Amino acid sequence: MSTAFSRVWARTVSLLPGAADLAEVRRDPRRDLLAGLTVAIVALPLALGFGVSSGLGAAAGLATAVVAGALAAVFGGSDLQVSGPTGAMTVVLVPIVGRYGPTGVLTVGLMAGVMLVGLAVLRAGKYMRYVPAPVVEGFTLGIACVIGLQQLPNALGVPKPEGDRVLVVAWRAAGEFVRNPNWTAAGLAAAVAAVMLLGARWRPAVPFSIVVVIAATAVAQLARLDAAKPIGDLPAGLPVPSLSFLDLGSLGTLLAPAVAVAALAALESLLSASVADGMTVGRRHDPDRELFGQGLANIAAPLFGGVPATGAIARTAVNVRTGAGSRLAALTHAAVLAVIVFAAAPVVSRIPLAALAGVLLATAIRMVEVGSLRAMAKATRSDALILALTAVATLALDLVYAVIIGLAVAGALALRAVARQARFDQVPLDRGDHSAEEHALLAEHIVAYRIDGPLFFAAAHRFLLELTEVADVRVVILRMSRVSTMDATGALVLKDAVDRLHRRGIHVLASGIRPGQRQVLDSVGALDVLRQDGREYATTPDAIRAARAHLESAGVLPALPAGRPRTSGENALAQAEA
């Protein structure tokens, strides 16, 4: 027990910040401070908007951006990652709020944080690399659609309809707008989104999100646009940390939502960190440490009333593009937002909800990379299918189910592709120095098959069908030197095929079995069947000689002189297999 605890403790200590992180922070602090300020300006409307969209309010979004953003910056595995509330997480949180209320969301966030720390200690971060690109693209497309649909009630200036399915809520909001149109809110949201999208193409370096939100707020105040409902009162500071929301009796009920939140936090954070790596030269994040940092961030955020957080791809991209070189930039972003919370809460509270909806609509549109989607759709039919299924599942179900479905379909299609690489071909016997008459006799009674590629569950049954349909011969030789891998199903199918041929009176010999495949063959008893009466040989020439000896003993072929050496053809074949 003490040894296991020591191992876990050592692993946990290895995930903590070290001297290298401090040295990186000291390299160019001025550049990092400016980058952090820029990211904070971009993050403010997003934090407010995602807080409102989640159902816990703008204050929860700000608390998440400050607390989770700071802790993930210090303890995370990427020097450039910026964390906080995100649209993807909001998509998961909306139904949780509807079913369990705000306190349920805070408990779910705390539980998810503990799970992320556990995943980090178990070194689970490395498995992120196995998520296929079409799943990621479909996931992103689906999230963009969901975020856009979630903003319709605020963008149209109508009360949020009942329901936990985004399509249903969006449809009801559109119906309510048709009955009681609020053109002021709709026009404000459309104007904000249009300025952001056009401005990003005209001057990419300018943070148009904060500029247009300030302008929209000023217009709404000066023109007294009562139809443009504001955010409302915000606390002038962060609340005192508290665990009053925690109900130990509800932990079992909230376990499934917590797993979903933890899975999404891990997926999106590691994706975002990978994006940051791709935008730089020579930087690589530590996936396990990133999970650790996100875990601590999600443990702390609920204590201050914050929603679950993840790495934010858009804010991380802004951080990289503005020249950030260390985690000081992300920490600065959190500090600037904290100052805004304490000093400018009355001003922020006047921002129209329609303006925030416009910001998120533009963000959703900019998430869709048309070029990447087109390239993925043109790559293969399988990639297009995986992308479409993941996107539709994200929209119709939820994000975790969507990723599971995408991974399942991708795995099934990959298995089918690998199974198709397995070949089972009849090959002619090497004539060597045999006379034409002797070779004809051998070919009449002996047939050789070469197995190429993997012999596993996805391809094994086709092998069984082809092998057991072999024509009437006296001996079958299985050349197995090119079998790349074999599982228990493949070994069982091989054993079954050999037994069936034996019942037909056909002698089966095997050659070239690799050492790594003997264990699986032996575990299911297939090796005993092949070894029976010396039916397993190192090379194919040895198997052919044994087959001829069998035919001699059966009186089918005349006996050869005792001690005949290998022919030159047999030697060449043996060397090729070796």
Stockholm file with secondary structure:
# STOCKHOLM 1.0

chainA/1-578         MSTAFSRVWARTVSLLPGAADLAEVRRDPRRDLLAGLTVAIVALPLALGFGVSSGLGAAAGLATAVVAGALAAVFGGSDLQVSGPTGAMTVVLVPIVGRYGPTGVLTVGLMAGVMLVGLAVLRAGKYMRYVPAPVVEGFTLGIACVIGLQQLPNALGVPKPEGDRVLVVAWRAAGEFVRNPNWTAAGLAAAVAAVMLLGARWRPAVPFSIVVVIAATAVAQLARLDAAKPIGDLPAGLPVPSLSFLDLGSLGTLLAPAVAVAALAALESLLSASVADGMTVGRRHDPDRELFGQGLANIAAPLFGGVPATGAIARTAVNVRTGAGSRLAALTHAAVLAVIVFAAAPVVSRIPLAALAGVLLATAIRMVEVGSLRAMAKATRSDALILALTAVATLALDLVYAVIIGLAVAGALALRAVARQARFDQVPLDRGDHSAEEHALLAEHIVAYRIDGPLFFAAAHRFLLELTEVADVRVVILRMSRVSTMDATGALVLKDAVDRLHRRGIHVLASGIRPGQRQVLDSVGALDVLRQDGREYATTPDAIRAARAHLESAGVLPALPAGRPRTSGENALAQAEA
#=GR chainA/1-578 SS CHHHHHHHHHHHHHTSCCHHHHHHHTTCHHHHHHHHHHHHHHHHHHHHHHHHHHTSCHHHHHHHHHHHHHHHHHHSSCSSCCEECCHHHHHHHHHHHHHHHHHHHHHHHHHHHHHHHHHHHTTCGGGGGGSCHHHHHHHHHHHHHHHHHHTHHHHHTCCCCSCSCHHHHHHHHHHHHHHSCCHHHHHHHHHHHHHHHHHHHHCTTSCHHHHHHHHHHHHHHHTTCTTSCBCCCCCSSCCCCCCTTCCGGGTTTTHHHHHHHHHHHHHHHHHHHHHHHHTSSSCCCCHHHHHHHHHHHHHHGGGGTCCCCEECHHHHHHHHHTTCCSTHHHHHHHHHHHHHHHHSHHHHTTSBHHHHHHHHHHHHHHHCCHHHHHHHHHHCHHHHHHHHHHHHHHHHSCHHHHHHHHHHHHHHHHHHHHHHHCEEEEECCCCTTCCHHHHHHHHHHEEEEEEEEEESTTTHHHHHHHHHTCCSCSEEEEECTTEEEECHHHHHHHHHHHHHHHHTTCEEEEECCCHHHHHHHHHTTHHHHHHTTTCEESSHHHHHHHHHHHHHHTTSSCCCCTTCCCCHHHHHHHHHHC
#=GC SS_cons         CHHHHHHHHHHHHHTSCCHHHHHHHTTCHHHHHHHHHHHHHHHHHHHHHHHHHHTSCHHHHHHHHHHHHHHHHHHSSCSSCCEECCHHHHHHHHHHHHHHHHHHHHHHHHHHHHHHHHHHHTTCGGGGGGSCHHHHHHHHHHHHHHHHHHTHHHHHTCCCCSCSCHHHHHHHHHHHHHHSCCHHHHHHHHHHHHHHHHHHHHCTTSCHHHHHHHHHHHHHHHTTCTTSCBCCCCCSSCCCCCCTTCCGGGTTTTHHHHHHHHHHHHHHHHHHHHHHHHTSSSCCCCHHHHHHHHHHHHHHGGGGTCCCCEECHHHHHHHHHTTCCSTHHHHHHHHHHHHHHHHSHHHHTTSBHHHHHHHHHHHHHHHCCHHHHHHHHHHCHHHHHHHHHHHHHHHHSCHHHHHHHHHHHHHHHHHHHHHHHCEEEEECCCCTTCCHHHHHHHHHHEEEEEEEEEESTTTHHHHHHHHHTCCSCSEEEEECTTEEEECHHHHHHHHHHHHHHHHTTCEEEEECCCHHHHHHHHHTTHHHHHHTTTCEESSHHHHHHHHHHHHHHTTSSCCCCTTCCCCHHHHHHHHHHC
//
